[in-house]
Amino acid sequence: MPWGPGRFEQSKLPTGSKVVVDYAHTPDAVKEVLLTINEAKPNKLIHVLAFKANRDESKRKDMVKYSLEQSDLTILTTGDLDDLTENEMNKELHKYQTEFGSDQIKVLTERVCAIKEAVLEAEEGDWVVITGQGHKIYQQSNELNTKTDQETIDYLNKLLSVEQSY
């Protein structure tokens, strides 16, 4: 891991797909991560794109645009809600889905649910890219009781390993 925790952290899943967790949270960073993944020629690229509630909203539209250009599926979710409600963030995410009018966008406000959806959707040769949070600890509790993106991936990896053994 040449860049440290939360920077292009890679995992391989029992399904033969790969997952990358990256802190990318600017349009240029998101674009570069996705371009780098596409150099590996994935069968399908699934991007979990998270927005932190109280961060610069002006860069979000470009991040969605780059994700749609470089990914087969974009799942919009939240990083941390800060002082926004889940409902307010959900409206914000759906705004981008409506604005871009793409069936290539899903909205799952709860971050762990978005990651789980992406991992379960991925098949052999696919890549899942999770951006926006990196190694940071979640502020909200979640159904898996995990604290970071990598911990969520590790949990799902173990779950898939058990399923694969049957």
NORPELIN-V321439 format. One record per residue. N is the residue number from 1. RES is the residue in one small letter. OMEGA is omega in degrees with one decimal (NA if undefined). Layout:
n=<N | N>
res=<RES | RES>
omega=<OMEGA | OMEGA>
This chain:
n=<1 | 2 | 3 | 4 | 5 | 6 | 7 | 8 | 9 | 10 | 11 | 12 | 13 | 14 | 15 | 16 | 17 | 18 | 19 | 20 | 21 | 22 | 23 | 24 | 25 | 26 | 27 | 28 | 29 | 30 | 31 | 32 | 33 | 34 | 35 | 36 | 37 | 38 | 39 | 40 | 41 | 42 | 43 | 44 | 45 | 46 | 47 | 48 | 49 | 50 | 51 | 52 | 53 | 54 | 55 | 56 | 57 | 58 | 59 | 60 | 61 | 62 | 63 | 64 | 65 | 66 | 67 | 68 | 69 | 70 | 71 | 72 | 73 | 74 | 75 | 76 | 77 | 78 | 79 | 80 | 81 | 82 | 83 | 84 | 85 | 86 | 87 | 88 | 89 | 90 | 91 | 92 | 93 | 94 | 95 | 96 | 97 | 98 | 99 | 100 | 101 | 102 | 103 | 104 | 105 | 106 | 107 | 108 | 109 | 110 | 111 | 112 | 113 | 114 | 115 | 116 | 117 | 118 | 119 | 120 | 121 | 122 | 123 | 124 | 125 | 126 | 127 | 128 | 129 | 130 | 131 | 132 | 133 | 134 | 135 | 136 | 137 | 138 | 139 | 140 | 141 | 142 | 143 | 144 | 145 | 146 | 147 | 148 | 149 | 150 | 151 | 152 | 153 | 154 | 155 | 156 | 157 | 158 | 159 | 160 | 161 | 162 | 163 | 164 | 165 | 166>
res=<m | p | w | g | p | g | r | f | e | q | s | k | l | p | t | g | s | k | v | v | v | d | y | a | h | t | p | d | a | v | k | e | v | l | l | t | i | n | e | a | k | p | n | k | l | i | h | v | l | a | f | k | a | n | r | d | e | s | k | r | k | d | m | v | k | y | s | l | e | q | s | d | l | t | i | l | t | t | g | d | l | d | d | l | t | e | n | e | m | n | k | e | l | h | k | y | q | t | e | f | g | s | d | q | i | k | v | l | t | e | r | v | c | a | i | k | e | a | v | l | e | a | e | e | g | d | w | v | v | i | t | g | q | g | h | k | i | y | q | q | s | n | e | l | n | t | k | t | d | q | e | t | i | d | y | l | n | k | l | l | s | v | e | q | s | y>
omega=<-172.0 | -175.0 | -179.9 | -177.1 | 176.3 | 177.9 | 179.0 | 177.3 | -173.9 | 174.1 | 174.4 | -179.1 | 179.4 | 179.4 | -177.5 | 175.7 | 179.6 | 178.8 | 174.0 | 173.3 | 178.9 | -177.8 | -175.4 | -179.0 | 172.1 | 179.8 | -179.6 | -179.5 | 178.2 | 179.8 | -177.4 | 177.9 | -178.1 | 176.5 | 178.9 | 178.5 | -178.3 | 174.2 | 178.5 | 177.8 | 177.4 | 172.9 | 179.3 | 176.9 | 178.8 | -176.1 | 171.6 | -174.6 | -176.1 | 174.8 | 173.1 | -169.6 | -173.0 | 179.2 | -176.1 | -178.9 | -175.4 | -177.9 | -174.8 | -177.5 | 178.3 | 178.9 | 177.1 | 179.6 | 179.8 | 179.4 | 179.8 | 178.5 | -170.9 | -174.1 | 174.4 | 178.4 | 175.3 | 175.5 | 179.3 | -179.5 | -179.7 | 170.6 | 175.5 | -177.9 | -175.0 | -177.7 | 174.3 | 173.6 | 177.5 | 179.1 | 178.5 | 179.7 | 177.5 | 177.1 | 179.2 | -179.4 | 178.6 | 175.9 | 179.5 | 178.0 | 178.5 | -177.6 | -178.6 | 175.4 | -173.0 | 172.3 | 177.4 | -178.7 | 168.9 | 175.4 | 173.7 | -172.0 | -179.3 | -173.4 | -178.2 | 176.4 | 178.4 | 178.9 | 180.0 | 178.3 | -178.8 | -179.0 | -179.7 | 178.2 | -173.7 | 178.1 | -178.8 | 179.0 | 178.0 | 174.7 | 172.1 | 178.0 | -178.8 | -177.1 | 170.7 | -175.7 | -179.3 | -176.9 | -175.1 | -179.6 | 178.9 | 174.2 | -177.2 | 172.7 | -177.2 | -174.2 | -179.6 | -178.1 | 176.5 | -173.4 | 180.0 | 177.2 | -178.2 | 176.9 | 177.0 | 177.7 | 179.4 | 178.5 | -179.4 | 177.4 | 178.2 | 179.1 | 178.8 | 178.1 | 178.1 | 178.9 | -178.8 | -176.5 | 179.4 | NA>
